[in-house]
Amino acid sequence: MPTRSHFRSGARALFVLLTSASALAPTPSAQAAEEMTYTYVNLGVLGVNPVGVGRSTGVDVNDSRRAAGGSTTTSGANHAYSWSNGALTDLGTLHASPYAASTANGLNNAGDIVGHTSVASTEPSHAFLHRDGTMVDLGTGYGSGSVSSANDVNDHGQVVGVRAADTAAPRRAVLWENGSLHDLGTLGGRSSAPHSTESEAHAINDKGQVVGSALPESGAPLHGFVWENGVMRDLGTLGGNGEATQAFDINDAGQVVGVSQTADLRMRAFLWEQGRMRDLGALGEEKSSSFAYGINGSGQVVGASDLTLPGQNRAFLWSEGRMTDLNTRVTNLPGDVLLSSARAIADDGTIVGTTCSYACPLDKGAPTHAFMLVPHS
């Protein structure tokens, strides 16, 4: 952990910045993307590791502007964190070791956070639920040597993620609900290959609809799915022969976002609704790639898109048919910071993500940190 004086001074600066931004009324999510501007907030790190590196990632945000993700600590391990009102809180691990690791993958409006954590020196990581200051092992449904990870939690406390009987066994999508664990199955495919994925669940909305990716009966690659009431539906593709698709998020209206392969073998962000998949385009040239990671209740989408060079992604907002580079919409973005990936967007338009981590432009050398973008009115 960082020293208290160092952490408090950083937290005070973040709190002042967020308070100033919050004094501005939240922007209605219907406002056009080209009109939206934001205040940038650096969420910081839990600590700088022994070789002087401090990194963090931002993965989710709720309607109270609480964020979650993972960060380095002074021991060098990565820990899950919760961020709220300028304060970064270490959620710890379930294994009492300075080298034990954890990371957060999702949170709900009650502040529940899910992810995965070390549980013992001789065991793989397990999914966790962090609620009211306590981290709970969600288990795997298997015995010793099994592994699991939680990726999202809705406002009813339903949790989705993946599990496997051991670290080499195929991974399967799973739902934790009321103390029980449910295997969500596949799109008809099975795999015997070591370390393969038969299905994985990425998100769940408040209606209990789950999205993720699963093997079809024809085999690899994975197809995006929406699961509801025990039935898994194939979302289709953007036309790629490989039919590779991943679904990453779903809102309460049943709109799904993710990435799918096109006929020219590009990976492009998509929006799926009412049985149809739409290519959201990209920030760069026609052959650029894009990935959609989050969607809010108004249908605003966030993600990452390259311009010309693979790896030099820029965070984007897609709204009302237009994709906008978020780097161009921030009024206080430091000159050495590149917003590389936006991972989640709250209903008021607040966005979280991560700054550039590799293949960064020479003039964008700031450390890789989680960020929050607070919308202006």
N, C-alpha and C positions, 0 to 999 in steps of 0.2 A: 504494500500500500504506500502511496505518497505520504510525505510528511504532512501533518495537519495544517501548518501555516501555508504551505504551497497549495494544498487543495482548497483551503478556504479562500485564499486570494483569487484563485481561478474561479471558484464557484460564485464569489461576489460579483466578479466581472460578468459572468454569464447571466446571473440573476438580473443585474442592472439592464443588460442588453435585452433579455427576454421581457422584462417588465415594461421597458420602453416600447418594445414592439407590440406587446399585448395591449397597451393603452390605445392602440389603433383598433377600431372595430374589425372583427373578422370579415373577410370577404365572402359574400355569397358564392357558392361554388358554381353558380350559373354564369359568373363573370367570364368574359372571353379570355382565352389564354394570352392573346397578344396585349391585353390591357393589364394583366396581373403583374404586380411587383411584390418583392419579398424583402424581409430582413433576414440576414444570415446569422445563425447562432452556431458556434463551434461547441459541440458537446464535450470535448476534452477526452481525457483518458483517466483510468484508475491509477496508473503508475507507469513509470519508465523502467523497462527491463534492465538487467545487468549490463547489457551492451549499449545502453543509451537510446533504445527505441521505444517509443510510446505510440501505439496504434489503437484505433477503435473503429467499429462498424455500427451503423444505424440500420435497424431492420424493421421496426414497427413503431407506430404512434397511435394514441387513442384520442378521443374527443376532448380529453382534459389536458392535451399537450404533454402527456407522459410518453417518454420514448424508451426503447429497449434495444439491446444489442450485446456486443462483446467487446472487451478491452484488455490490453496487456496490464499486468500488475508488476510490482517491483520484483517478484520472484521469477518473472519470465513467463508464467502461466497466463492463459487467457481466462477471464471470468465474465460471467453474465452480469449485466448491470441494468439498473433502472435509473432514468434521468427525469427529474421534475423540478421546475422552478429554479434552475441553476444548480441543483444538487445532483451529483453522480453517486449512486449507491451501489456498492459491491454486493451481489447476491450470494457470493461464495460458492461452495461446492458441497456435495454429500460425502466427500472423502477428506479426512483431516490430514492433508499433506500440503506443503507449500507449493508443490508442483502439480497438484490436482487442477483440472480444468473444467470449465463450464462455458456455455454460451446461451444467449436468449434468442429465440426465433420468432416469438409472437406475444402479443398481450391483448387484453380486452378492456372495455371501458370501466370495469371494476378495479383495474390495476393488476389482475392476475397475469403472471408471466410464465411462459413455457419455453422449454429448450431441452438441452441434454447436459449431463454432468458426470464427472468421475464418481464412482460409488465405492470402489475398493482398488487396491494396487494390483490385484490379479483379475479384475473383472472389466469388461468393456463398459462404455458409458450407458447410462439409462436416461430415459425421458424424465423430466421433472415438471412439477407445477409449483410455482412460488406464489403463496397467498398469505396476506396478513403477516409478512415478515418471516414466514417459514417455508423452506423448500422441502417438497415431498417427492419421493421416488414413485413414479407411476408404474414402474415395473415393465416386464416384457411379455408375460404370459408363458415364458419358458423357464428353464432352470439355469444353473451356473453356465457362464460363457456366452449368454445371449445378450443382445444389444437392442436399444430402442432410442428414438429421438422424437420429441414433440415439436411440431411446426406451427401450430396455431391453436387458439382457444377463442370460443365465441362468448357472448354475454350470458349464456346459460351454463357456462363451465364445461361444455363439451370440448374435448381436445382431440386433435388429429395429428398423425405423424407416420412413422415407419417402425418396423421391428424385424428382427431376424433371429433364428435359433442359435446362430453363432456368427462370428465376424465374417466368415466366408460363405454363409448360406444366403440364398436369395432374399432380398428385402420385400416386405409386403406392407401395404397401406393398412392403417389401424385407426380405430376410434375408441377413445376412453370416455366412458359415460357412466355416471352413478356407481363408480367403483368397479365397473365391468369393462372388459376389453373385447372389441369386436374386430375381426379380420374383414376388410372390405372387399377382398377378392381381386380379380383382374378382369380384363376385357376378353378373357378366354385363353390367354397365353400362359405358359409355364416355362421355367428355365432351370436347367441343371448346372449351368456355368457358375463357377465360384465368383463371389462378390457381385453377382448380377442383381438387377432390380426387376421384380415382377410387377410391383406397383408401389406408389408413394403418394401420400396425401399431403398437400401443401396448405390448404386453407379450408375454413368452414364458416358459413354465415349463420345468422341467428335463426334461420329456418331449418338448420341442420343439413343443408346441402354442402357437399364436400367436393373439392376439385383437386386434381393431381394428374398423375401420369401412370399408365399401365400398359402391360404387354397385350397386344391383340392376339387373336387365335393364330394369325399368320406368323407371329414371332416378332423379333426386333424390327424396327425401332419402337420406342414408346409412343403411345397415343395419349392425348389429353382426354380427361374424363370429367363428368359431373356425376356424383353418386347421390341418390336420394331414396330413402325408404327401402334400402336393400338392393336397389337396381343401379348398375353402373352403365352410363351412356357414353359412347364414343363421340367426341366433339368434332371429328373430322380434321381437315387440314386446309392449308392455303394452296394446295395443288402440287406439293412436292412429291416426287416419285418415292422418296424414302418415307414419306408420311410421318416424319418425326415432329411431334407436338408435345409441349408441356404446358399445363394450366397452373398458374401460380396464385390467382386470387379470384374471389367471387363476392359480390355485394348482395344485399338483401333483395334486390330486384332480379337476381339470377344472372346478371351480366358477368361474364368470365373473361379474364385477360391472361395472356401468356405469350408463348413464342411458337411459331410453326414454320415449317420449311415450305418455300415457294417452288414453283416449277423450275426456276433457274438456280435452285439449291441455296438460296439465301435464307437466313433465319430472320423472320420479321415478327414484330409485335402484332398481336391480334386482339380484337374485341369480339366475343361470341355472345349473341343474344337471339332469342327466339329461333334457335336452330340454324343460324347463319353466322359464319366467321368472316370478319372484316380485317383486311390488312391496314394497319394504322400508319404505314409508311416508315420513313427514317429521316434523320436530320441531314444526312449527306447526300451523295449522289445516288442514282437509281439503284445501284447494286449494294448500297450500304445495308448493314444489319441493324436490327433493333430488338429489344426485349422488354416486354411489359410485365411489371412485377406487382403493381398495386392498383386498386380501383376503389373509389369512395361511393357513397350513396347517390351522388349526382351523376355518376358515370365519368368523372375525371380520372384519367389514367396516368401513372408515372412509370418510368423505367429508365433504360439506357440505350443509347444509339451511337454508333461510330460515325465519323464524318468521312474520312478518307483512309486512315490507317487502322487496321484491326488492333484492338486493345486500347485505342485512345477514345474511350467512350465518354459521352456527355449525358448528364442527367436530363430527362425531358419531362414535360407535362403535355399530355394530349387532352384537348378540351374543345368541344363544338367543332370537331372535324379538323383541327389544326394541331400540329406538333411543334412545340416551342422548346428551344434550348434554355434550360433554367439558368445557365450561367449568364445569360443576357438579361435576366429579369430581376437580379438581386442588386439592391442599391448600395450595399456595403461590403461586397465580396472582396477580400484581400487579393492583391495582384498575383500572389504566388499560389492561389488555391484554384483547383479545377473540380467542380462538382461532377463526379464521374458516374454515379448511379443513384437514382431515387428509388427507394424500396417500398414506401407506403405513403398514403395520403389520407388524412382524416376528413371528416365530413365538412369541416370549416375551411379546408384547403391547406392546412398545415402539412408539410412534407418532411420526411426524414430519409437519409441516405448516407453515402460514404464518399469522401473525396478521393482523388486519383491515387492508386496504389502501385501501378506498374505501367511501363511504356508511357510515362507522363512526359508532356512537353518540357523542354529544358527550363522554361521560365515558370513552371508550376511544381516547384519542389517542396511545397509545404508537407509536413507529416500527414499520413493517412488518418483522418479523424472522422467520426460520425458528425453529421450536421443536421440541423433543423432549419427549415425555411418557414418563417411566419408571414402570412399574407397581409398585405395592406388593403385598406378599403379604397 
